[in-house]
């Protein structure tokens, strides 16, 4: 039960973060400095996604070795 609540909260946080990033980029999309604003955000999102994927891979491989 607790695990489902945590997963729901994490999904909600990711949804809100996605919405805020999209809104921020949409506001500044018409300005000449848009690439300089968007690039750091995109790089950070990619690094975070890579870290999450590596974490899931490490946990999965650890569980595989425990079985």
Biopython code that builds the backbone (N, CA, C, O; Angstrom):
import numpy as np
from Bio.PDB.StructureBuilder import StructureBuilder

atoms = [
    (1, "UNK", "N", (0.823, -1.192, 0.000)),
    (1, "UNK", "CA", (0.000, 0.000, 0.000)),
    (1, "UNK", "C", (0.867, 1.255, 0.000)),
    (1, "UNK", "O", (0.626, 2.190, -0.764)),
    (2, "UNK", "N", (1.881, 1.263, 0.870)),
    (2, "UNK", "CA", (2.760, 2.422, 0.967)),
    (2, "UNK", "C", (3.515, 2.641, -0.349)),
    (2, "UNK", "O", (3.702, 3.777, -0.783)),
    (3, "UNK", "N", (3.944, 1.546, -0.976)),
    (3, "UNK", "CA", (4.682, 1.635, -2.234)),
    (3, "UNK", "C", (3.835, 2.281, -3.329)),
    (3, "UNK", "O", (4.344, 3.079, -4.117)),
    (4, "UNK", "N", (2.561, 1.943, -3.382)),
    (4, "UNK", "CA", (1.683, 2.530, -4.388)),
    (4, "UNK", "C", (1.498, 4.024, -4.164)),
    (4, "UNK", "O", (1.445, 4.797, -5.121)),
    (5, "UNK", "N", (1.401, 4.428, -2.909)),
    (5, "UNK", "CA", (1.265, 5.852, -2.583)),
    (5, "UNK", "C", (2.513, 6.617, -3.005)),
    (5, "UNK", "O", (2.419, 7.709, -3.567)),
    (6, "UNK", "N", (3.682, 6.042, -2.734)),
    (6, "UNK", "CA", (4.943, 6.694, -3.095)),
    (6, "UNK", "C", (5.056, 6.814, -4.611)),
    (6, "UNK", "O", (5.461, 7.857, -5.122)),
    (7, "UNK", "N", (4.705, 5.764, -5.323)),
    (7, "UNK", "CA", (4.771, 5.809, -6.788)),
    (7, "UNK", "C", (3.805, 6.859, -7.342)),
    (7, "UNK", "O", (4.131, 7.563, -8.298)),
    (8, "UNK", "N", (2.631, 6.960, -6.745)),
    (8, "UNK", "CA", (1.662, 7.964, -7.187)),
    (8, "UNK", "C", (2.197, 9.370, -6.947)),
    (8, "UNK", "O", (2.045, 10.247, -7.797)),
    (9, "UNK", "N", (2.820, 9.586, -5.800)),
    (9, "UNK", "CA", (3.382, 10.902, -5.492)),
    (9, "UNK", "C", (4.533, 11.236, -6.444)),
    (9, "UNK", "O", (4.646, 12.376, -6.894)),
    (10, "UNK", "N", (5.381, 10.264, -6.753)),
    (10, "UNK", "CA", (6.479, 10.503, -7.675)),
    (10, "UNK", "C", (5.956, 10.838, -9.065)),
    (10, "UNK", "O", (6.485, 11.733, -9.723)),
    (11, "UNK", "N", (4.934, 10.139, -9.515)),
    (11, "UNK", "CA", (4.329, 10.434, -10.809)),
    (11, "UNK", "C", (3.744, 11.836, -10.830)),
    (11, "UNK", "O", (3.859, 12.545, -11.829)),
    (12, "UNK", "N", (3.118, 12.236, -9.735)),
    (12, "UNK", "CA", (2.542, 13.579, -9.657)),
    (12, "UNK", "C", (3.619, 14.650, -9.717)),
    (12, "UNK", "O", (3.446, 15.671, -10.384)),
    (13, "UNK", "N", (4.720, 14.424, -9.028)),
    (13, "UNK", "CA", (5.817, 15.392, -9.039)),
    (13, "UNK", "C", (6.412, 15.502, -10.443)),
    (13, "UNK", "O", (6.693, 16.605, -10.912)),
    (14, "UNK", "N", (6.601, 14.388, -11.100)),
    (14, "UNK", "CA", (7.147, 14.412, -12.459)),
    (14, "UNK", "C", (6.186, 15.120, -13.404)),
    (14, "UNK", "O", (6.625, 15.897, -14.252)),
    (15, "UNK", "N", (4.900, 14.874, -13.281)),
    (15, "UNK", "CA", (3.914, 15.554, -14.122)),
    (15, "UNK", "C", (3.932, 17.066, -13.907)),
    (15, "UNK", "O", (3.893, 17.831, -14.870)),
    (16, "UNK", "N", (3.991, 17.495, -12.652)),
    (16, "UNK", "CA", (4.029, 18.930, -12.364)),
    (16, "UNK", "C", (5.318, 19.565, -12.873)),
    (16, "UNK", "O", (5.299, 20.674, -13.407)),
    (17, "UNK", "N", (6.426, 18.869, -12.711)),
    (17, "UNK", "CA", (7.700, 19.380, -13.193)),
    (17, "UNK", "C", (7.691, 19.506, -14.716)),
    (17, "UNK", "O", (8.166, 20.500, -15.264)),
    (18, "UNK", "N", (7.156, 18.506, -15.386)),
    (18, "UNK", "CA", (7.042, 18.544, -16.840)),
    (18, "UNK", "C", (6.197, 19.725, -17.289)),
    (18, "UNK", "O", (6.560, 20.430, -18.232)),
    (19, "UNK", "N", (5.082, 19.943, -16.624)),
    (19, "UNK", "CA", (4.193, 21.049, -16.966)),
    (19, "UNK", "C", (4.878, 22.402, -16.764)),
    (19, "UNK", "O", (4.750, 23.290, -17.607)),
    (20, "UNK", "N", (5.602, 22.565, -15.657)),
    (20, "UNK", "CA", (6.281, 23.833, -15.383)),
    (20, "UNK", "C", (7.419, 24.103, -16.367)),
    (20, "UNK", "O", (7.594, 25.234, -16.821)),
    (21, "UNK", "N", (8.188, 23.071, -16.695)),
    (21, "UNK", "CA", (9.268, 23.248, -17.668)),
    (21, "UNK", "C", (8.697, 23.618, -19.028)),
    (21, "UNK", "O", (9.210, 24.517, -19.694)),
    (22, "UNK", "N", (7.640, 22.934, -19.442)),
    (22, "UNK", "CA", (7.014, 23.232, -20.727)),
    (22, "UNK", "C", (6.477, 24.665, -20.749)),
    (22, "UNK", "O", (6.640, 25.374, -21.742)),
    (23, "UNK", "N", (5.844, 25.083, -19.670)),
    (23, "UNK", "CA", (5.308, 26.443, -19.598)),
    (23, "UNK", "C", (6.426, 27.479, -19.660)),
    (23, "UNK", "O", (6.305, 28.483, -20.362)),
    (24, "UNK", "N", (7.506, 27.243, -18.934)),
    (24, "UNK", "CA", (8.645, 28.160, -18.936)),
    (24, "UNK", "C", (9.252, 28.277, -20.327)),
    (24, "UNK", "O", (9.520, 29.380, -20.803)),
    (25, "UNK", "N", (9.470, 27.128, -20.983)),
    (25, "UNK", "CA", (10.050, 27.156, -22.318)),
    (25, "UNK", "C", (9.094, 27.765, -23.331)),
    (25, "UNK", "O", (9.531, 28.428, -24.271)),
    (26, "UNK", "N", (7.810, 27.552, -23.154)),
    (26, "UNK", "CA", (6.822, 28.120, -24.064)),
    (26, "UNK", "C", (6.779, 29.646, -23.956)),
    (26, "UNK", "O", (6.608, 30.332, -24.964)),
    (27, "UNK", "N", (6.933, 30.177, -22.754)),
    (27, "UNK", "CA", (6.932, 31.626, -22.558)),
    (27, "UNK", "C", (8.122, 32.268, -23.274)),
    (27, "UNK", "O", (7.985, 33.341, -23.861)),
    (28, "UNK", "N", (9.274, 31.624, -23.231)),
    (28, "UNK", "CA", (10.495, 32.198, -23.783)),
    (28, "UNK", "C", (10.817, 31.711, -25.194)),
    (28, "UNK", "O", (11.883, 32.034, -25.717)),
    (29, "UNK", "N", (9.941, 30.956, -25.814)),
    (29, "UNK", "CA", (10.222, 30.369, -27.127)),
    (29, "UNK", "C", (10.367, 31.413, -28.218)),
    (29, "UNK", "O", (11.039, 31.157, -29.218)),
    (30, "UNK", "N", (9.766, 32.566, -28.063)),
    (30, "UNK", "CA", (9.819, 33.586, -29.106)),
    (30, "UNK", "C", (11.002, 34.543, -28.968)),
    (30, "UNK", "O", (11.190, 35.412, -29.818)),
    (31, "UNK", "N", (11.790, 34.397, -27.923)),
    (31, "UNK", "CA", (12.913, 35.302, -27.711)),
    (31, "UNK", "C", (14.165, 34.785, -28.405)),
    (31, "UNK", "O", (14.278, 33.597, -28.708)),
    (32, "UNK", "N", (15.096, 35.688, -28.650)),
    (32, "UNK", "CA", (16.326, 35.308, -29.337)),
    (32, "UNK", "C", (17.243, 34.472, -28.439)),
    (32, "UNK", "O", (18.082, 33.725, -28.941)),
    (33, "UNK", "N", (17.092, 34.589, -27.133)),
    (33, "UNK", "CA", (17.929, 33.839, -26.203)),
    (33, "UNK", "C", (17.392, 32.467, -25.850)),
    (33, "UNK", "O", (17.883, 31.831, -24.917)),
    (34, "UNK", "N", (16.389, 32.001, -26.584)),
    (34, "UNK", "CA", (15.757, 30.718, -26.253)),
    (34, "UNK", "C", (16.744, 29.550, -26.224)),
    (34, "UNK", "O", (16.696, 28.751, -25.288)),
    (35, "UNK", "N", (17.645, 29.415, -27.217)),
    (35, "UNK", "CA", (18.579, 28.276, -27.143)),
    (35, "UNK", "C", (19.435, 28.283, -25.876)),
    (35, "UNK", "O", (19.719, 27.230, -25.306)),
    (36, "UNK", "N", (19.844, 29.478, -25.441)),
    (36, "UNK", "CA", (20.653, 29.559, -24.230)),
    (36, "UNK", "C", (19.839, 29.216, -22.977)),
    (36, "UNK", "O", (20.399, 28.765, -21.978)),
    (37, "UNK", "N", (18.537, 29.427, -23.027)),
    (37, "UNK", "CA", (17.677, 29.066, -21.902)),
    (37, "UNK", "C", (17.327, 27.580, -21.918)),
    (37, "UNK", "O", (17.253, 26.935, -20.872)),
    (38, "UNK", "N", (17.113, 27.051, -23.115)),
    (38, "UNK", "CA", (16.626, 25.672, -23.235)),
    (38, "UNK", "C", (17.741, 24.639, -23.067)),
    (38, "UNK", "O", (17.508, 23.569, -22.504)),
    (39, "UNK", "N", (18.936, 24.942, -23.544)),
    (39, "UNK", "CA", (20.011, 23.949, -23.524)),
    (39, "UNK", "C", (20.366, 23.459, -22.118)),
    (39, "UNK", "O", (20.459, 22.247, -21.924)),
    (40, "UNK", "N", (20.568, 24.334, -21.128)),
    (40, "UNK", "CA", (20.877, 23.822, -19.778)),
    (40, "UNK", "C", (19.747, 22.962, -19.192)),
    (40, "UNK", "O", (20.004, 21.978, -18.498)),
    (41, "UNK", "N", (18.520, 23.339, -19.474)),
    (41, "UNK", "CA", (17.386, 22.559, -18.967)),
    (41, "UNK", "C", (17.378, 21.174, -19.597)),
    (41, "UNK", "O", (17.213, 20.170, -18.904)),
    (42, "UNK", "N", (17.557, 21.124, -20.912)),
    (42, "UNK", "CA", (17.559, 19.836, -21.603)),
    (42, "UNK", "C", (18.724, 18.958, -21.174)),
    (42, "UNK", "O", (18.570, 17.744, -21.040)),
    (43, "UNK", "N", (19.875, 19.554, -20.959)),
    (43, "UNK", "CA", (21.028, 18.778, -20.499)),
    (43, "UNK", "C", (20.794, 18.215, -19.102)),
    (43, "UNK", "O", (21.157, 17.072, -18.823)),
    (44, "UNK", "N", (20.196, 19.006, -18.234)),
    (44, "UNK", "CA", (19.916, 18.538, -16.871)),
    (44, "UNK", "C", (18.871, 17.420, -16.870)),
    (44, "UNK", "O", (18.996, 16.448, -16.125)),
    (45, "UNK", "N", (17.850, 17.562, -17.703)),
    (45, "UNK", "CA", (16.820, 16.529, -17.796)),
    (45, "UNK", "C", (17.428, 15.230, -18.325)),
    (45, "UNK", "O", (17.133, 14.150, -17.813)),
    (46, "UNK", "N", (18.269, 15.335, -19.342)),
    (46, "UNK", "CA", (18.918, 14.129, -19.883)),
    (46, "UNK", "C", (19.823, 13.468, -18.851)),
    (46, "UNK", "O", (19.838, 12.242, -18.737)),
    (47, "UNK", "N", (20.578, 14.264, -18.099)),
    (47, "UNK", "CA", (21.450, 13.702, -17.063)),
    (47, "UNK", "C", (20.636, 13.022, -15.968)),
    (47, "UNK", "O", (21.023, 11.967, -15.465)),
    (48, "UNK", "N", (19.520, 13.622, -15.604)),
    (48, "UNK", "CA", (18.654, 13.027, -14.579)),
    (48, "UNK", "C", (18.057, 11.718, -15.067)),
    (48, "UNK", "O", (18.030, 10.732, -14.331)),
    (49, "UNK", "N", (17.577, 11.705, -16.307)),
    (49, "UNK", "CA", (17.017, 10.474, -16.855)),
    (49, "UNK", "C", (18.076, 9.380, -16.946)),
    (49, "UNK", "O", (17.783, 8.217, -16.670)),
    (50, "UNK", "N", (19.287, 9.731, -17.323)),
    (50, "UNK", "CA", (20.366, 8.753, -17.379)),
    (50, "UNK", "C", (20.671, 8.202, -15.991)),
    (50, "UNK", "O", (20.894, 7.001, -15.837)),
    (51, "UNK", "N", (20.682, 9.067, -14.979)),
    (51, "UNK", "CA", (20.934, 8.612, -13.611)),
    (51, "UNK", "C", (19.833, 7.673, -13.135)),
    (51, "UNK", "O", (20.110, 6.682, -12.461)),
    (52, "UNK", "N", (18.593, 7.979, -13.481)),
    (52, "UNK", "CA", (17.474, 7.123, -13.089)),
    (52, "UNK", "C", (17.576, 5.768, -13.776)),
    (52, "UNK", "O", (17.352, 4.732, -13.149)),
    (53, "UNK", "N", (17.912, 5.773, -15.062)),
    (53, "UNK", "CA", (18.067, 4.512, -15.784)),
    (53, "UNK", "C", (19.198, 3.679, -15.201)),
    (53, "UNK", "O", (19.063, 2.463, -15.070)),
    (54, "UNK", "N", (20.315, 4.318, -14.849)),
    (54, "UNK", "CA", (21.434, 3.596, -14.247)),
    (54, "UNK", "C", (21.042, 3.025, -12.896)),
    (54, "UNK", "O", (21.434, 1.908, -12.561)),
    (55, "UNK", "N", (20.274, 3.773, -12.116)),
    (55, "UNK", "CA", (19.827, 3.283, -10.819)),
    (55, "UNK", "C", (18.947, 2.055, -10.980)),
    (55, "UNK", "O", (19.112, 1.071, -10.259)),
    (56, "UNK", "N", (18.006, 2.106, -11.930)),
    (56, "UNK", "CA", (17.138, 0.951, -12.160)),
    (56, "UNK", "C", (17.942, -0.245, -12.652)),
    (56, "UNK", "O", (17.654, -1.381, -12.274)),
    (57, "UNK", "N", (18.952, -0.001, -13.493)),
    (57, "UNK", "CA", (19.800, -1.078, -13.981)),
    (57, "UNK", "C", (20.587, -1.711, -12.839)),
    (57, "UNK", "O", (20.699, -2.935, -12.762)),
    (58, "UNK", "N", (21.136, -0.875, -11.948)),
    (58, "UNK", "CA", (21.914, -1.392, -10.819)),
    (58, "UNK", "C", (21.038, -2.207, -9.875)),
    (58, "UNK", "O", (21.452, -3.265, -9.400)),
    (59, "UNK", "N", (19.836, -1.724, -9.604)),
    (59, "UNK", "CA", (18.920, -2.451, -8.724)),
    (59, "UNK", "C", (18.511, -3.766, -9.367)),
    (59, "UNK", "O", (18.459, -4.793, -8.690)),
    (60, "UNK", "N", (18.219, -3.753, -10.660)),
    (60, "UNK", "CA", (17.816, -4.978, -11.355)),
    (60, "UNK", "C", (18.950, -5.988, -11.376)),
    (60, "UNK", "O", (18.715, -7.178, -11.167)),
    (61, "UNK", "N", (20.182, -5.538, -11.624)),
    (61, "UNK", "CA", (21.302, -6.472, -11.649)),
    (61, "UNK", "C", (21.604, -7.009, -10.251)),
    (61, "UNK", "O", (21.990, -8.169, -10.107)),
    (62, "UNK", "N", (21.432, -6.177, -9.218)),
    (62, "UNK", "CA", (21.629, -6.638, -7.853)),
    (62, "UNK", "C", (20.600, -7.701, -7.500)),
    (62, "UNK", "O", (20.943, -8.724, -6.908)),
    (63, "UNK", "N", (19.335, -7.467, -7.860)),
    (63, "UNK", "CA", (18.296, -8.471, -7.593)),
    (63, "UNK", "C", (18.556, -9.749, -8.361)),
    (63, "UNK", "O", (18.279, -10.838, -7.857)),
    (64, "UNK", "N", (19.083, -9.640, -9.572)),
    (64, "UNK", "CA", (19.394, -10.829, -10.368)),
    (64, "UNK", "C", (20.444, -11.681, -9.675)),
    (64, "UNK", "O", (20.337, -12.907, -9.646)),
    (65, "UNK", "N", (21.476, -11.020, -9.108)),
    (65, "UNK", "CA", (22.530, -11.766, -8.433)),
    (65, "UNK", "C", (22.080, -12.341, -7.094)),
    (65, "UNK", "O", (22.642, -13.332, -6.628)),
    (66, "UNK", "N", (21.092, -11.742, -6.484)),
    (66, "UNK", "CA", (20.588, -12.243, -5.193)),
    (66, "UNK", "C", (19.719, -13.480, -5.371)),
    (66, "UNK", "O", (19.589, -14.294, -4.456)),
    (67, "UNK", "N", (19.131, -13.617, -6.546)),
    (67, "UNK", "CA", (18.215, -14.746, -6.780)),
    (67, "UNK", "C", (18.953, -15.995, -7.101)),
    (67, "UNK", "O", (18.336, -17.037, -7.325)),
]
sb = StructureBuilder()
sb.init_structure("model")
sb.init_model(0)
sb.init_chain("A")
sb.init_seg("    ")
for serial, (resi, resn, name, xyz) in enumerate(atoms, 1):
    if name == "N":
        sb.init_residue(resn, " ", resi, " ")
    sb.init_atom(name, np.array(xyz, "f"), 0.0, 1.0, " ", f" {name:<3s}", serial, name[0])
structure = sb.get_structure()
